[in-house]
Amino acid sequence: MTKVYPTPITSVVVSPPKSSAASKNPVVFTVWKKSLLFNYDGFPVFDSNGNLVFRVDNYVTGGNGEIVLMDAFGRSVVTIGRKRISLSDTWQVHDGETTLVPRFSVTKHMNIFNTKSLAYVCKEGSSKNNDTRIPMYEIDGSYAQRCCIVYDDMRRNVAEIRSKEAKGGTVALGVDVFRLVMQPSIDPAVAMALIVVLDQMFGSSRRVF
C-alpha cells in the first residue's frame, strides 16, 4: 500500500513554518482528506518529513457550522464559518477561536464568463460600518481535479494545489491526497484555510462541520 506521508507521524512537532522574505524556497505540505478520528471528516496535513503540522477534525456532527483549523497539538489556529447574512457563498476566517472580527473572507466567484476563477479573498476593512474589502488573493483552476493556483493582488503565484503521485511518479494517489505548495509570501495557515473553504464550496464534503 502506498504511503501518504514519507515517515510515521511524530508526536513532537514544531510550529508551522512562517513566511519569510529571506527564504526563497517554497514549502510543500501533503494534505489528506481523512480525519485522524474514526468515521469523521477532516484534513491531516504533513510537512515534507512526515510530521503533522495542521489538522481539521469534525468532532460534533451538526454543530454550529464552524470549522477549526488546529495545529499538531490541537490548538486553534483559525476558525472558519459561512457568512450567514449574504447573497453570495461567502466564508469568513477568524484568528484563533474568536468569531468577532474576521481576518479575511472568501467569496465564491459566480461570473459565468470567467470559468477559471473559483473564488476571491478579501481582507476586511477597518471602517466603522465594516463594508470595506481589500483584495488579497484570487483562486483559479479546478478544485475537483486538485489543480488550483492562488494569485496575490499583483497576480503573482503564491500557492498551488497539485495532485500527488506515489514514489516514482507513476501512480496518482487520487483526489483525497494532494500537495499544497506555498511561496514564502503566504502564511501556511492562510493557505490551508483556503483549502478548507474550497472543499466546502466545491468538494464532496457533506458540510457537517
C-alpha positions as CSV (number, residue, x, y, z in Angstrom):
1,M,0.0,0.0,0.0
2,T,1.4,3.4,-1.0
3,K,2.2,5.7,2.0
4,V,0.6,9.1,2.1
5,Y,3.4,10.6,4.1
6,P,7.1,9.6,4.0
7,T,7.6,8.7,7.7
8,P,5.4,7.8,10.6
9,I,3.7,10.6,12.4
10,T,5.8,12.0,15.2
11,S,4.3,13.3,18.4
12,V,6.8,16.1,18.8
13,V,6.1,18.7,16.1
14,V,7.5,22.2,15.7
15,S,5.2,25.1,15.0
16,P,4.1,25.6,11.3
17,P,6.8,27.5,9.3
18,K,6.2,31.2,9.0
19,S,6.6,33.1,5.7
20,S,10.0,34.7,5.5
21,A,11.3,37.1,2.9
22,A,14.8,35.7,3.5
23,S,13.7,32.2,2.3
24,K,13.2,31.7,-1.5
25,N,12.2,28.0,-1.4
26,P,8.6,27.0,-1.5
27,V,7.1,25.0,1.4
28,V,5.4,21.8,0.4
29,F,2.7,20.1,2.6
30,T,0.8,16.9,1.9
31,V,-2.9,17.2,2.6
32,W,-5.0,14.1,3.2
33,K,-8.8,14.4,3.2
34,K,-9.3,11.9,6.0
35,S,-9.8,12.7,9.7
36,L,-7.4,11.2,12.2
37,L,-10.6,10.3,14.2
38,F,-12.5,7.2,13.1
39,N,-15.5,7.9,10.8
40,Y,-15.2,11.7,10.8
41,D,-14.4,14.3,8.2
42,G,-11.2,16.2,8.3
43,F,-7.8,17.0,7.0
44,P,-4.5,16.0,8.5
45,V,-1.6,18.0,6.9
46,F,2.0,16.8,6.9
47,D,5.3,18.5,6.1
48,S,8.0,17.0,3.8
49,N,9.3,15.0,6.7
50,G,6.0,13.4,7.5
51,N,5.4,15.5,10.6
52,L,1.9,16.5,11.4
53,V,1.5,20.3,11.0
54,F,-2.2,21.1,10.9
55,R,-5.4,19.1,11.3
56,V,-9.1,19.6,11.0
57,D,-11.5,17.2,12.6
58,N,-15.3,17.2,12.7
59,Y,-15.8,16.3,16.4
60,V,-19.5,17.1,16.5
61,T,-21.8,16.4,13.5
62,G,-24.4,19.1,13.0
63,G,-22.7,21.6,15.3
64,N,-22.6,25.4,15.0
65,G,-21.3,25.2,11.4
66,E,-17.8,26.4,12.3
67,I,-14.6,24.7,11.2
68,V,-11.5,25.0,13.4
69,L,-8.1,24.6,11.8
70,M,-5.7,23.3,14.6
71,D,-2.0,22.8,14.9
72,A,-0.5,19.4,15.6
73,F,-1.2,19.8,19.4
74,G,-4.9,20.6,18.9
75,R,-4.6,24.4,19.5
76,S,-6.9,26.5,17.4
77,V,-5.2,28.5,14.6
78,V,-8.2,29.9,12.7
79,T,-11.9,29.4,12.9
80,I,-13.8,29.2,9.6
81,G,-17.6,29.8,9.2
82,R,-20.0,30.6,6.5
83,K,-21.3,34.2,6.4
84,R,-25.0,33.9,7.4
85,I,-26.4,37.1,6.0
86,S,-25.0,37.2,2.5
87,L,-26.4,36.9,-1.1
88,S,-23.2,35.1,-2.1
89,D,-21.4,31.9,-0.9
90,T,-19.0,33.7,1.4
91,W,-16.9,32.2,4.2
92,Q,-15.1,34.2,6.9
93,V,-11.9,33.3,8.6
94,H,-11.1,34.4,12.1
95,D,-7.9,34.1,14.2
96,G,-7.9,31.5,16.9
97,E,-11.4,30.7,18.3
98,T,-12.8,34.2,18.2
99,T,-15.5,35.0,15.7
100,L,-16.0,38.7,16.4
101,V,-13.8,40.3,13.7
102,P,-12.9,38.2,10.6
103,R,-9.3,38.2,9.4
104,F,-10.5,37.8,5.8
105,S,-13.3,36.4,3.7
106,V,-13.5,34.1,0.8
107,T,-16.3,34.5,-1.8
108,K,-17.3,32.0,-4.5
109,H,-16.9,33.5,-7.9
110,M,-20.2,33.5,-9.8
111,N,-19.2,35.1,-13.1
112,I,-20.3,32.6,-15.8
113,F,-18.0,34.3,-18.3
114,N,-14.9,33.6,-16.2
115,T,-15.0,29.9,-15.6
116,K,-11.3,29.7,-14.5
117,S,-11.8,31.8,-11.4
118,L,-13.1,29.9,-8.4
119,A,-13.1,32.4,-5.6
120,Y,-11.6,35.7,-4.4
121,V,-10.2,36.5,-1.0
122,C,-10.6,39.9,0.7
123,K,-9.3,41.4,3.9
124,E,-12.0,43.1,5.9
125,G,-11.6,46.8,6.2
126,S,-11.4,48.8,9.4
127,S,-14.2,51.3,8.6
128,K,-16.9,51.8,11.2
129,N,-19.5,50.1,9.1
130,N,-17.0,47.4,8.1
131,D,-18.0,47.4,4.4
132,T,-14.5,48.0,3.1
133,R,-13.0,44.9,1.4
134,I,-9.3,44.9,0.4
135,P,-8.4,42.4,-2.3
136,M,-5.8,39.8,-1.2
137,Y,-6.0,36.7,-3.4
138,E,-7.8,35.2,-6.3
139,I,-8.0,31.4,-6.8
140,D,-8.1,29.9,-10.3
141,G,-8.3,26.4,-11.6
142,S,-10.3,23.3,-10.6
143,Y,-10.5,22.1,-7.0
144,A,-12.3,18.9,-8.1
145,Q,-9.2,18.0,-10.1
146,R,-6.9,19.3,-7.3
147,C,-5.3,21.8,-9.7
148,C,-5.6,25.3,-8.4
149,I,-3.4,28.4,-8.2
150,V,-3.7,31.2,-5.6
151,Y,-2.6,34.6,-7.0
152,D,-2.0,37.7,-4.9
153,D,-3.2,41.2,-5.8
154,M,-0.3,41.7,-8.2
155,R,-1.1,38.4,-10.0
156,R,1.9,36.5,-8.5
157,N,1.6,32.8,-7.9
158,V,1.8,32.4,-4.1
159,A,0.3,28.9,-3.6
160,E,-0.8,25.9,-5.6
161,I,-2.9,22.8,-5.1
162,R,-1.4,19.9,-7.0
163,S,-2.2,16.2,-7.3
164,K,0.3,13.9,-5.6
165,E,1.8,10.8,-7.1
166,A,3.3,7.8,-5.4
167,K,7.0,7.5,-5.1
168,G,8.5,7.3,-8.6
169,G,5.7,9.5,-10.0
170,T,3.9,6.7,-11.8
171,V,0.7,6.3,-9.8
172,A,-1.6,9.2,-8.7
173,L,-2.9,8.9,-5.2
174,G,-6.4,10.2,-6.0
175,V,-8.1,13.5,-5.1
176,D,-8.1,12.8,-1.4
177,V,-4.3,13.1,-1.2
178,F,-2.7,16.2,-2.7
179,R,0.1,18.7,-2.3
180,L,-0.1,22.3,-1.1
181,V,2.9,24.2,-2.5
182,M,3.4,27.6,-0.9
183,Q,5.7,30.5,-1.6
184,P,7.3,32.3,1.4
185,S,5.0,35.3,0.9
186,I,1.9,33.4,2.1
187,D,1.1,32.2,5.7
188,P,0.7,28.4,5.6
189,A,-2.3,28.8,8.0
190,V,-4.0,31.1,5.4
191,A,-3.2,28.7,2.6
192,M,-4.7,25.8,4.5
193,A,-7.8,27.8,5.4
194,L,-8.3,28.5,1.7
195,I,-8.3,24.7,1.1
196,V,-10.9,24.1,3.8
197,V,-13.1,26.8,2.2
198,L,-12.7,25.4,-1.3
199,D,-13.6,22.0,-0.1
200,Q,-16.9,23.4,1.3
201,M,-17.6,25.3,-1.9
202,F,-16.5,22.7,-4.5
203,G,-15.6,19.4,-2.8
204,S,-17.6,16.3,-1.8
205,S,-17.8,17.5,1.8
206,R,-21.2,16.9,3.4
207,R,-20.9,20.3,5.1
208,V,-21.5,19.0,8.5
209,F,-18.6,20.8,10.2
